[in-house]
């Protein structure tokens, strides 16, 4: 029997065996108890628990590769097979219900031999790339192979994929957030489950037997699918087949060379979740340790995204009030705009919702803008003419995508996930758990309130906005809104006297349910949507965990920061008040609109293609601009100086050689094209010089720009 036949036989056996084991029992039975024996020890577990639950409680151990507590067990990896007295074959512990009087054996010689053989099959189809793999040290397969000291069984490895279907590409680096390498896939199915739980279904299984693998719809590059970059697939992948785009190598290089000043900002959720990477109790608040670790890595300025979260509330709460009063473009209810996965979903799948989106930038992007032209940037400009290198530490893979959106390019040089920061700390041998937890952010952009801290949890943005809106309206409302807190997938609602009803939505799948009819238009004044379950603390870039209560523990840490804060309302942040006094003027001022607000466009529309093209022109990125155009594209500038560029090469030459470089010094605002309407479908633009233009744009059948003509307004 060849390798393919063996693998197919194992898979077929897995499917047959999984059909005869019990399903999870209803939660209502959880109060009853079941007594059984595991490896000779008496164990008592709630009725409805699995054998895996009983084994873990007993102190014994069985390995798993395809199990995660969020999803119904599929039992395809077969690593958790155990013997149950009286059964004629081993049963998967992850999927089999614990029953009264069972006698379970987890580590017989036969079981250990099977697991080693199972590992050898997996290893035979897995590249020996551990030394360079981004998942090294955080890979379940690597851990098991190392623990069992398994060696390659065959001299020639069998490649993943199928000769009959070469269109199933193994590697895909097109997404700005997520890298796929299916040569490392072990077919556990967790990525497919995670994407399905989000109701995005950008990936799914294709083929059977040894050719089975997760693919994108119609084998498109991930960047061309309905993927919203939430990264839940990377969070669940037990190996290195799906990872966030790695940027930490580049950041370490900048820190090591010390040729540029460096600014780093840290998101609310990172200071809690980072603790887990270094063995601290889940939910531990490690703000000081994180600050000290970042200084040890060599960052010159350590600042807080929470400062920009308070600034976000100042803009978003005032935007809400102006929409209520009919003084501002946009529809009600107002949807929050802090979550880039949610913004991706709207632009890709539901562009009809764009008029409801807040135009306020996310805290990451507000902070990035001010890192270029705000008070701290001006301090740096007094010392050097070199632009600072700006880094953000985020719990979210979609933040990588957000940083390269039109209008954002150039503000942030690199976005790192919480997991990437942990790698950097380990690679520089910084003993995180031993660091002092006393640490202070640099100022300006270091002060924050409790309201900013709760941005890291589902319902937090909404709660923070309500605190400020209530004060603005003179309402005597509660400072805490328990009704919109929680990490479970779903919709939480609160009614605020004098304002109306609001909703917090945890997970994009729950948002899809909410939007399945138009009831939300009548019920709510404001709706917060967080793409990941639990909000940012469950983001795709957070530490991986099989703890079923991990989100709850992280949430408790987030709210502990808020409850212990001296100031708990965003509008009471002294640094934010000073920023408005010295630079911005007031919320929704002309300066605030220009620097702190953004615009949206349906993906693939002429407006969206125009924004990407102009963003490339602003950056003088001729290659990116040309990729958006057909070979015979005509770009008519309608000016005597530049005329019309015909063809890709001519367009590249115009951008690279003829357009003047944008005059700008360190500490000055980046001049850009901006859409005149934040939520519309038009192609009217404000140029970097402040002049207004209308663009006529024609796309070909594949969505490339065929012609582009600028007209002055």
Number of C-alpha atoms within 10 A of each C-alpha: 5 6 15 14 12 14 18 16 14 19 19 15 14 17 14 11 17 20 11 10 15 12 15 15 13 9 11 9 12 14 11 10 15 19 17 19 19 21 16 11 13 13 18 16 23 18 21 23 23 22 26 24 17 25 25 13 14 18 11 15 13 17 18 23 23 25 24 19 12 14 12 13 19 21 25 23 24 27 23 25 27 26 20 19 13 9 8 8 12 18 22 27 29 28 23 24 21 27 18 14 13 16 19 24 19 20 17 12 9 11 18 17 12 15 22 19 14 17 22 18 21 21 23 21 22 21 16 13 11 14 9 8 17 20 18 16 13 17 17 19 21 17 14 17 16 11 9 13 9 14 13 16 13 12 7 9 16 17 16 20 22 17 10 9 11 9 13 20 18 19 15 16 14 14 20 19 24 26 20 24 15 22 18 23 24 24 21 22 22 24 26 23 22 22 20 16 19 22 16 20 18 21 24 16 15 15 14 12 17 22 18 17 24 23 23 20 17 11 14 15 17 24 16 13 18 17 22 27 29 31 27 27 24 26 24 25 26 26 23 26 23 26 24 28 22 18 17 20 11 12 19 17 10 17 17 12 8 13 11 16 19 20 22 25 28 26 28 27 30 30 28 29 32 27 24 21 22 15 10 16 14 23 22 19 24 25 23 17 23 28 28 23 24 21 15 13 19 17 23 19 24 23 26 29 29 30 29 30 30 32 29 29 28 23 24 27 24 18 22 24 16 15 17 17 9 12 10 12 15 23 19 19 23 25 26 26 25 23 23 24 26 25 26 24 22 20 20 17 16 15 18 10 18 23 20 20 22 29 26 28 28 26 26 29 27 23 29 28 22 21 28 26 21 21 18 19 21 17 14 20 19 10 10 14 12 14 17 23 22 24 25 27 26 31 31 34 31 29 28 27 21 25 23 18 15 24 26 19 20 19 24 25 19 21 30 25 29 28 24 24 22 22 17 18 18 14 11 12 10 17 12 22 17 9 16 15 16 12 16 16 19 16 14 19 25 18 21 28 25 24 33 33 30 31 27 28 29 32 30 26 29 26 27 30 26 25 24 25 22 19 13 13 11 10 15 11 15 11 15 16 19 12 14 22 22 23 25 16 22 18 20 20 18 16 14 15 11 12 17 12 17 23 23 29 30 30 28 25 21 22 23 16 13 15 14 10 9 9 10 16 15 10 14 19 19 25 27 27 28 33 35 29 27 26 32 29 32 31 27 30 28 28 22 19 16 11 12 11 12 18 24 19 19 29 27 17 22 28 20 17 21 19 15 11 15 11 16 25 24 27 24 14 20 13 19 22 17 13 17 16 11 11 13 21 15 15 20 19 14 12 15 18 16 14 20 27 21 22 20 26 23 22 17 15 13 21 22 17 24 25 22 18 21 20 24 21 22 24 18 20 16 21 16 16 23 23 14 20 24 18 15 15 24 21 23 19 17 13 11 7 9 12 12 18 20 15 18 22 15 17 23 21 13 20 22 16 12 12 14 10 12 13 8 10 14 20 24 15 17 22 17 22 21 22 26 17 17 21 23 18 18 16 18 21 23 17 17 14 9 12 11 17 18 17 20 17 17 18 19 12 8 8 15 19 26 19 19 20 15 17 15 13 11
